[in-house]
Amino acid sequence: MAKTTVVRRNVGVFAHVDAGKTTTTEHMLYESGQIRALGSVDAGTAQTDWLDVERERGISVRAATTTFHWRNAAINMVDTPGHVDFLSEVERSLHVMDGAVLIVSAVEGVQAQTEIIWQALRSLNIPTIIYVNKMDRIGADADTVLLGIRKYLTAHAVPIQSPAGREDSFLGGQDLWGADPFVPEEERKQLIEAIAECDEGLLERYLNGENVNVDEWKLHLTALTHRCELFPVLFGASSKGIGVSALMDAVVDYLPDPSGTLDAPLSGIVFKIERDKTMGRMAYVRLFNGIIHNRDVVFNDTLGVEEKVTQIRKVDGHKAKDTGMLEAGDIAAVCGMHRVRIGDVLGCRAGVKQAMRLAVPLLKVQVHWANEQDYPRTVAALQELADEDPLLDLQWLQDERELHLKVMGPIQLEIMSSLLHTRFGLDVTFGQPSVIYKETPKHEGEGFIAYTMPKPCWAVLRFKIEPGPCGSGLQYDSQVRAENLLPQYQNEVARRVPQALQQGLHGWEVVDLKVTLIEGEHHVWHTHPLDFAVATPMGIMDGLVNTETRLLEPMLQFRITVPEEFGGKIMNDLVQMRGVFEAPVPHGGRMTLEGRMPAATSLDYPIKLGSMTKGRGTIATFFDRYEQCPPDISVTCPRRGVNPLDQSKYILSVRKALQS
C-alpha cells in the first residue's frame, strides 16, 4: 500500500494553566518562519489565541490548530487550553495526536492538570517530550522539578540537556549528546545508562566497555520514546526564546511519524467544529487512512449519511488556504458537511483511535436571558455552542421555556457569557451552579410493560435490571429470540434504553447497571416500530421502582499546600466537608495534604482557603469518580417532560408528539 511521502508530525502541546504553553507555541511559529513578528499572550496578540475572549483574558479557551515546517518535517500542532474548565478541548485533541509536548513550569512544578493530562497520555500510549519552561524565573529549580516529575508523573523521565545557569542567569540547555567539554559527564552517563537499562543487548555492550557512538544511542532513545519506555526532558525559557529551537529539534527527532496509507479505505474522525462567515460549518478532521479531495462525497459512518465536501482548508488563526486535498496522517478543516458532529467517524472505523474520557461536567446551571425577544436567539446561540462543545449537553425544556447547561466550573461560565455577548450580541446570566448527582439500582429487579392501548399499538417488554460495578456505566443485552420480537424492534429498544435512563426516580441519570431484555412480543398487524419508543421508558421506569435507586455524588481528589500554622484548621474543615486524607507531609515550614472530598461540600472552598491563608495556601482538585452518598442525603432534579410512571398521561403526551 502507498504511504504518504511527507515527513509529518501531529503534536499536541499540553500543560497546566500559566505554564507558558501558548508562549512556547508562539515562539515555535516565529522560529520556523511561519509568522514574521512575535505575538504576546499578555498583549492579546498570540497567533493561537484568536478568539476575542482569549485575547482579553490572556488564556486559551479553544484548542487551536496550526502548521509550520521545521527542518524536513511538516508539523501539525494543536495548542490546547490549560485550565481545567476547558478539559473537553484537551480530551478531543488527544484523540488525534501521535505525539505530545508536556510543558511543566520550573517554578510551580507538576500541578493538578499536569497529572490529569499525563495519565491520559499514558492510557493512550502517546509518546511524550517533557519541556521544563520558565527556567529564567525567580524560584526556578531544575532538580526540584525533575524530582517532582519522577514522583508524580514517571520515573522514566530522562534529561537530554543540562541546564546552564539558573533564574535570571539561565542561558539554556546544554546538549548532552554534544561535544561541549563543560557538559557534566555524570549527567551524560546517567542518560546513557537509562537507555542501556531498557535494552539487554545494549546494556551488555555498555558493561563490556564497547564504544557505542552517539548516533546509535540517539536512535535507541528515539525507539524507546516511540514505545513510551523513556521520556526526553528539555529545559527552556520560552518568553525569551531560549530552548525553543532545541524543543522543535526534539519533536522531529523523537516523536513518531503518523501511520496510515493513502490507498486504504477512507478512515478519519472529526475532533472540532467551527463556523466560518463565508464557508459556514467547518469540521476539523484527522485522517488516518485514504485521501479526501474537494468535491468528494464522504460517508459519515456515525450518522449513516453521505455529504459532499466543498473545500479543504489549512487554518492558522484568522488565515486559511484551500489545499484541495487531505491525505492520510494529516489534519485539516473540511467544509460542506452540514450535518457532521464532533466525534463522527468518516469512512470506516478501522484505524480510528479509541476516545479518552477526561472531562466530566460536575455542575449544572440554568440560563437566563435579558428580555423575551432574546429567547429564540439564545436558544439558537447555545445550540451552536453545544455543537462546538457537546459536553455542554444543552437541555431545552420547550414547555417550561428553560435552558440548562452542564459545565466544568465558574471560569467556563465567565467565558461563555463573554462569547455570547461578543459573538451573538446577547447578554445572558446564569443561575447558581448545582452539583450533578447520579443514581444506580440498589438491588436486582424486573420491569414490565404491556403497551396495547389505545389501539392500534402492541409492544410487550420485560427487562431484568441488575446493579453493576462502580464506573461500569450501562451494559445492555437481549435474550429474546427474533421470532418472538423482530430484530428491527429489538434494535429500537436497544436505542431507547440509554435515553430512558437519562432520568431516574430522583430525576438524575442512572448509571452502573446491566439491563437485559428477557421477554418481548409484537403483533403482526397492530405493532408499529415507534410503539417500542413509547414502551421502553415505561418498562425501564417500572423496573427502577422495583430495584429502587441510591444516590451517587461526584468525588474530587485534592492536594492542599499551606503554611504549617493553618494545618489544624484545614484538617478540621476537611472533616466537616466529609473529606478523607492521608497524614500531612511537612516541608520547609509548609505542609501538604492529599485526599478525597465530595464536590458538593467543597464548591466554595478554594475562595475560603485563599481568604483564610491570605493567598499563601493552594488547592488543586480534579474529578475522581462517583460514589454512594450517605443515607441521610437526598437531592432531586426537576423532571423534564411527563414521568413514564404516569403511564396514561405519558402515552397521551408521547402519541401527541408523534402525531405532530
C-alpha positions in Angstrom: 0.0 0.0 0.0 1.2 3.5 -0.8 2.3 5.5 2.2 2.5 9.3 2.3 6.0 10.6 1.4 5.7 13.7 3.5 7.6 13.7 6.8 4.9 14.8 9.3 4.4 15.2 13.0 1.0 15.6 14.7 1.8 17.1 18.1 -0.4 18.3 20.9 1.0 20.9 23.3 -0.3 20.4 26.8 0.2 22.0 30.2 -1.4 23.3 33.4 -2.7 26.9 33.1 0.1 29.5 33.1 2.9 27.1 32.4 3.8 29.0 29.2 2.2 26.8 26.6 0.9 29.5 24.2 4.1 31.5 24.6 6.1 28.4 23.6 3.8 27.8 20.6 4.2 31.4 19.5 8.0 31.2 19.6 7.8 27.9 17.6 5.9 29.7 14.9 8.3 32.6 14.9 11.5 30.4 14.9 10.1 28.3 12.0 9.3 31.5 9.9 5.5 30.8 10.0 5.0 34.3 11.5 7.1 37.4 11.0 6.6 39.0 14.4 6.2 37.5 17.8 2.8 37.9 19.4 2.2 38.0 23.2 -0.3 36.4 25.5 -0.4 39.4 27.8 -0.9 41.8 24.9 -3.5 39.6 23.4 -1.7 39.2 20.1 -0.8 35.5 20.2 -1.4 33.7 17.0 -3.2 30.7 18.5 -5.3 32.8 20.9 -7.5 34.3 18.2 -10.9 34.5 19.9 -11.7 37.9 21.3 -12.3 36.4 24.8 -8.9 34.7 24.7 -7.1 37.9 23.8 -8.9 39.8 26.5 -8.4 37.2 29.3 -4.9 36.0 28.3 -6.0 32.3 28.5 -6.6 29.7 25.9 -10.3 28.6 25.6 -10.3 26.5 22.4 -7.7 24.1 21.0 -6.0 25.9 18.1 -4.6 24.0 15.2 -1.6 25.5 13.3 1.0 24.1 10.9 4.7 25.0 10.4 7.8 23.4 8.8 11.0 22.7 10.7 14.0 21.0 9.1 12.4 18.4 6.8 9.1 18.0 8.6 5.6 19.5 8.3 4.3 19.8 11.9 0.6 20.0 12.7 0.5 21.4 16.2 -2.5 21.8 18.5 -2.2 24.3 21.3 -4.7 23.2 23.9 -6.2 25.1 26.9 -4.5 24.7 30.2 -7.4 25.5 32.5 -9.4 22.5 33.9 -12.7 24.1 32.9 -11.8 23.5 29.2 -10.6 19.9 29.6 -13.0 18.8 26.9 -10.9 20.6 24.3 -7.8 18.7 25.6 -9.7 15.4 25.5 -10.7 15.8 21.9 -7.1 16.9 20.9 -5.6 13.8 22.5 -7.8 11.7 20.2 -5.9 12.8 17.1 -2.3 13.3 18.2 0.6 11.0 17.5 3.0 12.7 19.9 2.9 15.3 22.7 4.9 18.1 24.4 4.0 18.4 28.0 5.1 21.7 29.5 5.9 22.0 33.2 6.7 25.2 34.9 10.1 25.3 36.6 8.6 27.4 39.4 5.3 25.7 40.2 6.4 22.2 39.1 3.9 19.4 38.5 0.3 20.7 39.0 -3.1 19.1 39.0 -3.9 19.5 35.3 -0.4 18.2 34.5 -1.2 14.9 36.3 -4.6 14.5 34.6 -3.0 15.0 31.1 -0.1 12.7 31.9 -2.4 9.9 32.9 -4.4 10.3 29.7 -1.2 10.4 27.6 -0.2 7.1 29.2 -3.6 5.5 28.8 -3.4 6.3 25.1 0.3 5.4 24.9 1.2 8.7 23.2 5.0 9.3 23.0 5.8 12.4 25.0 8.5 15.0 25.4 8.6 16.9 28.7 9.7 20.6 28.4 10.5 22.4 31.7 9.7 26.1 31.0 10.3 29.3 32.9 13.8 28.4 33.9 14.7 32.1 34.0 12.1 32.9 36.7 12.9 33.5 40.4 12.4 30.2 42.3 13.1 28.1 39.2 14.9 24.9 40.3 15.6 22.1 37.7 16.5 19.5 40.3 13.3 20.0 42.3 11.1 19.9 39.2 12.8 16.8 38.0 12.2 15.1 41.4 8.5 16.1 41.1 8.3 14.8 37.6 9.7 11.5 38.7 7.5 11.3 41.8 4.1 12.4 40.3 4.5 11.5 36.6 7.1 8.9 35.7 10.4 7.5 36.9 11.5 7.2 33.3 12.0 10.9 32.5 15.5 11.4 31.1 17.1 14.8 30.6 18.8 15.1 27.3 20.1 18.6 28.3 21.9 20.0 31.3 20.6 23.4 32.4 23.3 26.2 32.1 22.7 28.8 34.8 19.6 29.4 36.8 16.9 32.0 37.3 17.9 35.3 35.7 21.3 33.9 34.7 19.8 30.9 32.8 21.5 30.6 29.4 19.7 27.5 28.0 20.1 23.7 28.0 23.5 22.2 27.0 23.0 19.2 24.7 24.2 16.0 26.5 24.9 14.4 23.1 27.2 17.3 22.1 31.0 17.5 22.4 30.9 20.5 24.8 33.6 19.9 27.4 31.6 21.8 30.0 28.6 19.4 29.9 28.7 17.4 33.3 30.0 14.0 32.5 27.9 12.4 35.2 24.6 13.6 33.6 25.7 12.3 30.2 26.5 9.0 31.9 23.1 8.8 33.5 21.4 9.4 30.2 23.3 6.6 28.5 22.7 4.2 31.4 19.0 4.9 31.3 18.9 3.9 27.7 21.1 0.9 28.2 18.9 -0.4 31.0 15.9 -0.7 28.6 17.8 -3.0 26.1 19.6 -6.1 27.3 21.9 -6.3 24.3 22.8 -2.6 24.6 23.4 -3.0 28.3 25.7 -5.9 27.8 27.7 -3.9 25.2 27.9 -1.0 27.6 29.0 -3.0 30.6 31.7 -4.7 28.4 33.1 -1.3 27.7 32.2 -1.4 24.0 32.3 2.0 22.3 28.8 2.8 21.1 28.7 6.0 19.0 26.3 8.9 19.8 24.1 8.4 16.7 23.3 4.9 17.8 22.5 5.9 21.3 20.1 8.6 19.9 18.4 6.1 17.6 17.8 3.8 20.6 16.4 6.7 22.6 14.1 7.6 19.7 12.8 4.0 19.6 12.3 3.9 23.4 10.4 7.2 23.2 8.2 5.8 20.5 7.4 2.8 22.7 6.8 5.2 25.7 9.5 3.5 27.7 11.5 6.7 28.1 10.5 10.4 28.0 13.1 13.0 27.0 13.3 16.1 29.2 14.4 19.6 27.9 14.8 23.0 29.6 14.0 26.4 28.4 12.7 30.0 28.9 10.1 30.4 26.1 9.4 34.1 26.9 13.0 34.8 25.9 13.0 32.3 23.1 15.6 30.2 24.9 15.4 26.4 24.3 12.6 26.6 21.7 14.6 25.6 18.6 16.0 22.7 20.6 12.5 21.6 21.5 11.5 21.7 17.9 14.5 19.6 17.0 13.4 17.1 19.6 9.9 17.0 18.2 11.3 16.0 14.8 14.0 13.6 16.3 12.0 11.8 19.0 8.3 11.9 18.1 6.8 9.5 15.6 5.6 10.0 12.0 1.9 9.2 11.7 1.0 5.8 10.4 -1.6 5.4 7.6 -1.8 4.6 3.9 -3.1 6.6 1.0 -4.8 3.8 -0.9 -6.5 2.2 2.2 -10.3 2.7 2.7 -11.0 6.2 4.0 -10.9 6.5 7.8 -10.9 9.7 9.8 -12.5 11.5 12.8 -14.0 14.9 13.4 -12.4 16.4 16.5 -13.5 20.1 16.3 -16.3 22.1 14.8 -16.1 25.9 13.9 -18.3 28.3 11.9 -16.7 30.5 9.2 -18.6 33.6 7.9 -18.1 32.6 4.3 -17.7 28.8 4.4 -20.2 28.0 7.2 -19.7 24.9 9.2 -16.1 23.6 9.2 -15.2 20.2 10.5 -11.6 19.7 11.7 -10.6 16.1 10.6 -7.7 13.9 11.4 -7.4 11.4 8.5 -5.9 8.0 9.5 -6.2 6.4 6.0 -7.1 7.3 2.5 -7.5 10.7 0.7 -10.3 13.3 0.6 -10.4 15.8 -2.3 -12.5 18.9 -2.9 -16.0 17.8 -4.2 -15.6 14.2 -2.9 -18.7 12.6 -1.4 -17.8 11.3 2.1 -19.6 8.7 4.1 -20.3 9.5 7.7 -20.3 6.2 9.5 -21.6 7.5 12.7 -24.7 9.1 11.2 -25.0 6.7 8.2 -25.2 9.6 5.7 -23.2 10.8 2.8 -22.2 14.5 2.4 -20.2 16.4 -0.3 -17.0 18.2 0.5 -16.9 21.7 -0.9 -13.4 22.8 0.2 -10.5 21.6 2.3 -8.6 24.2 4.3 -5.5 24.6 6.3 -6.4 27.1 9.1 -3.9 29.2 11.1 -5.8 31.6 13.4 -7.6 34.0 11.1 -5.8 32.8 8.0 -6.9 29.9 5.8 -5.9 28.5 2.4 -7.6 25.9 0.2 -5.3 22.9 -0.1 -7.8 20.9 -2.3 -6.8 17.6 -0.6 -6.4 15.9 2.8 -4.4 12.8 2.9 -3.7 10.0 5.5 -1.8 11.3 8.5 -2.8 14.9 8.0 -5.2 17.3 9.7 -7.3 20.0 8.0 -10.7 21.8 8.1 -13.3 20.2 5.8 -16.1 22.4 4.6 -19.5 21.5 3.2 -20.6 18.7 5.6 -23.6 20.4 7.3 -24.8 17.5 9.5 -21.4 16.4 10.8 -20.7 16.5 14.6 -17.7 16.2 16.9 -16.7 12.6 17.3 -18.2 11.4 14.0 -16.2 8.8 12.1 -15.7 9.4 8.4 -15.4 6.4 6.1 -14.7 3.2 8.1 -13.8 2.8 11.8 -10.6 0.8 11.1 -7.6 2.8 12.4 -9.6 5.3 14.4 -8.2 5.6 17.9 -10.3 4.9 21.0 -11.5 8.1 22.6 -10.3 9.0 26.1 -12.8 10.4 28.5 -11.2 13.1 30.7 -13.8 15.9 31.1 -16.7 15.1 33.3 -19.0 18.2 33.9 -20.0 18.2 37.5 -22.1 21.3 37.6 -25.5 22.3 36.1 -26.8 25.8 35.5 -29.9 27.5 34.2 -29.6 30.2 31.6 -31.5 33.5 31.9 -31.9 36.0 29.0 -32.3 39.7 29.3 -35.7 40.1 27.6 -38.4 37.9 26.0 -37.3 38.9 22.4 -33.9 37.3 23.1 -35.3 33.8 23.9 -35.2 32.3 20.4 -31.8 33.9 19.7 -30.4 32.5 22.9 -31.7 29.0 22.1 -30.0 29.2 18.6 -26.7 30.6 20.0 -26.5 27.9 22.7 -27.3 25.1 20.2 -24.4 26.4 18.1 -22.0 26.5 21.1 -23.2 23.0 22.1 -22.3 21.8 18.6 -18.8 23.0 19.2 -18.6 21.5 22.7 -21.0 18.6 23.1 -20.3 18.2 26.8 -22.4 21.4 27.4 -25.3 19.0 26.8 -27.8 21.7 26.2 -31.3 20.8 27.6 -34.0 22.9 26.1 -37.3 22.5 28.0 -39.7 24.0 25.5 -42.8 23.6 27.6 -41.2 25.3 30.6 -39.2 27.7 28.4 -36.0 26.8 30.3 -32.4 26.3 29.1 -29.9 24.2 31.2 -26.2 23.5 30.6 -23.6 21.2 32.1 -20.3 23.0 32.9 -16.9 22.3 34.3 -16.6 25.4 36.5 -17.0 29.1 37.0 -14.3 30.2 34.6 -16.2 28.4 31.8 -19.3 30.3 32.7 -17.5 33.6 32.5 -16.0 32.7 29.1 -19.4 31.6 27.8 -21.0 34.8 28.9 -18.4 36.8 27.1 -18.7 34.6 23.9 -22.5 35.1 23.9 -22.0 38.8 24.1 -19.2 39.3 21.5 -20.2 36.7 19.0 -24.0 36.8 19.2 -24.8 40.2 20.8 -26.6 38.5 23.7 -26.5 39.4 27.4 -27.3 36.4 29.4 -26.8 35.4 33.1 -26.5 32.0 34.7 -28.2 30.7 37.8 -26.4 29.3 40.8 -24.4 26.2 39.8 -25.7 23.0 41.3 -23.8 19.6 41.5 -24.8 16.9 39.2 -25.7 13.7 41.0 -26.4 10.3 39.5 -28.4 7.2 40.5 -27.8 3.5 40.5 -30.0 0.5 41.3 -30.0 -0.8 44.9 -30.7 -4.4 44.0 -31.9 -6.7 41.2 -35.4 -6.4 39.9 -37.7 -6.6 36.8 -39.6 -4.0 34.8 -42.7 -4.9 32.7 -44.9 -3.1 30.3 -47.7 -4.3 28.1 -48.5 -1.3 25.8 -51.6 -2.4 24.0 -54.0 0.5 24.4 -55.2 2.8 22.9 -55.1 0.8 19.7 -53.6 0.5 17.2 -50.5 -0.4 19.2 -48.8 -3.5 20.6 -45.5 -3.7 22.5 -44.8 -6.1 25.4 -41.4 -5.9 27.1 -39.8 -7.3 30.3 -36.4 -6.1 31.5 -34.1 -7.5 34.1 -32.2 -4.8 35.9 -29.0 -5.5 37.9 -26.6 -3.2 39.8 -23.1 -3.0 38.1 -19.6 -2.3 39.4 -18.7 1.4 40.1 -17.8 3.2 36.9 -19.2 0.4 34.6 -21.8 2.7 33.0 -24.6 0.8 31.2 -24.4 -2.7 29.8 -27.3 -3.8 27.7 -28.1 -7.3 26.4 -31.1 -9.1 24.9 -32.1 -12.8 25.4 -35.2 -12.6 23.2 -35.4 -14.7 20.1 -36.1 -13.0 16.7 -39.2 -15.0 16.2 -40.7 -13.5 19.3 -39.6 -9.9 18.7 -38.3 -8.9 15.3 -34.7 -7.6 15.1 -35.9 -4.2 13.9 -38.0 -3.8 17.1 -35.2 -5.1 19.3 -32.8 -2.5 17.8 -35.4 0.2 18.6 -35.5 -1.0 22.2 -31.7 -1.0 22.5 -31.6 2.5 21.1 -34.2 3.8 23.6 -32.8 2.2 26.8 -30.0 4.8 27.3 -32.4 7.6 26.7 -34.9 6.1 29.2 -32.1 6.0 31.8 -31.3 9.8 31.5 -33.9 10.5 34.3 -34.3 8.0 37.2 -36.6 8.0 40.2 -34.9 11.2 41.5 -34.5 12.8 38.1 -30.8 12.0 37.7 -29.1 9.9 35.1 -29.0 6.2 36.1 -25.6 4.5 35.7 -23.6 1.4 36.7 -26.2 -1.2 35.8 -26.9 -4.1 33.5 -30.2 -4.1 31.6 -31.3 -7.4 29.9 -34.4 -7.7 27.7 -35.7 -11.1 28.8 -39.2 -11.0 27.2 -40.6 -9.2 24.2 -43.7 -9.5 22.0 -45.0 -7.8 18.9 -48.3 -8.1 17.0 -48.3 -9.0 13.3 -50.9 -6.3 12.5 -51.0 -3.8 15.3 -47.3 -3.1 16.1 -45.5 0.0 14.8 -41.7 0.4 15.5 -42.5 3.6 17.4 -44.6 1.6 19.8 -41.3 0.4 21.3 -40.1 4.0 21.6 -43.1 4.6 23.8 -43.0 1.3 25.7 -39.3 1.2 26.6 -39.2 4.2 29.1 -42.3 2.9 30.8 -40.8 -0.6 31.2 -37.5 0.8 32.4 -39.1 3.1 35.0 -41.3 0.2 36.2 -38.1 -1.7 36.8 -36.4 1.1 38.7 -39.3 1.3 41.0 -38.8 -2.4 41.8 -35.0 -2.1 42.2 -35.1 1.3 43.9 -32.1 3.6 43.4 -29.4 5.0 45.5 -27.9 8.4 45.0 -24.3 8.9 43.8 -22.2 12.0 44.2 -19.0 13.2 42.5 -15.8 12.9 44.5 -12.7 15.1 44.0 -9.1 14.2 44.6 -7.3 17.2 46.2 -3.8 18.4 47.1 -3.7 21.3 49.6 -0.4 23.1 50.5 -0.5 25.7 53.3 1.8 27.1 55.9 2.0 24.7 58.9 0.2 27.1 61.3 -3.0 26.6 59.3 -2.8 22.8 59.3 -5.2 22.2 62.2 -7.9 24.5 60.8 -7.6 22.9 57.3 -7.9 19.4 58.6 -11.0 20.4 60.7 -12.5 21.9 57.5 -11.9 18.7 55.6 -13.6 16.6 58.2 -16.6 19.0 58.1 -16.7 18.6 54.3 -16.7 14.8 54.7 -13.2 14.7 53.3 -10.7 11.8 53.9 -7.0 12.4 53.7 -3.6 11.0 54.3 -1.2 12.1 57.1 0.1 15.6 56.3 3.6 15.9 54.8 5.7 18.8 56.2 8.4 20.5 54.1 10.1 23.8 54.8 7.6 25.4 57.1 4.7 24.2 54.9 2.6 21.1 54.8 0.8 19.2 52.1 -2.5 17.3 52.5 -3.8 14.8 49.9 -7.1 13.0 49.9 -10.7 13.0 48.5 -13.8 15.0 49.2 -17.3 15.5 47.8 -17.7 18.2 45.2 -21.0 19.3 46.8 -19.4 20.3 50.1 -16.3 22.0 48.6 -17.6 24.2 45.8 -16.6 27.4 47.6 -13.6 26.1 49.5 -10.8 27.5 47.2 -12.1 31.0 47.9 -12.3 30.3 51.6 -8.8 28.8 51.7 -7.3 31.8 49.9 -9.0 34.2 52.3 -8.0 32.2 55.4 -4.4 31.9 54.4 -4.1 35.4 52.8 -3.2 33.8 49.5 -0.5 31.6 50.9 -2.4 28.4 50.6 -3.0 26.5 47.3 -5.5 23.8 46.4 -5.6 21.6 43.3 -8.6 19.4 42.7 -9.7 17.0 39.9 -12.5 14.6 39.4 -12.0 11.1 40.8 -15.3 9.2 40.4 -18.9 9.0 41.5 -19.6 7.3 44.9 -22.6 6.4 47.0 -24.0 9.3 49.1 -24.5 8.9 52.8 -28.1 7.7 53.5 -29.2 11.0 55.0 -28.6 12.9 51.8 -31.5 13.2 49.4 -31.3 15.5 46.3 -33.8 15.5 43.5 -33.6 17.0 40.0 -36.8 18.5 38.4 -38.0 16.1 35.8 -38.2 17.1 32.1 -41.4 16.1 30.5 -44.0 13.7 31.7 -42.9 10.9 34.0 -43.3 7.5 32.3 -44.6 6.1 35.6 -47.8 8.1 35.0 -48.5 5.8 32.0 -51.8 7.2 30.8 -50.6 10.8 30.8 -47.2 9.7 29.3 -48.8 7.8 26.5 -51.1 10.7 25.6 -48.1 13.1 25.7 -45.9 11.0 23.5 -48.5 10.0 21.0 -49.5 13.6 20.5 -45.8 14.4 19.8 -45.5 11.5 17.4 -48.6 12.6 15.5 -47.4 16.2 15.2 
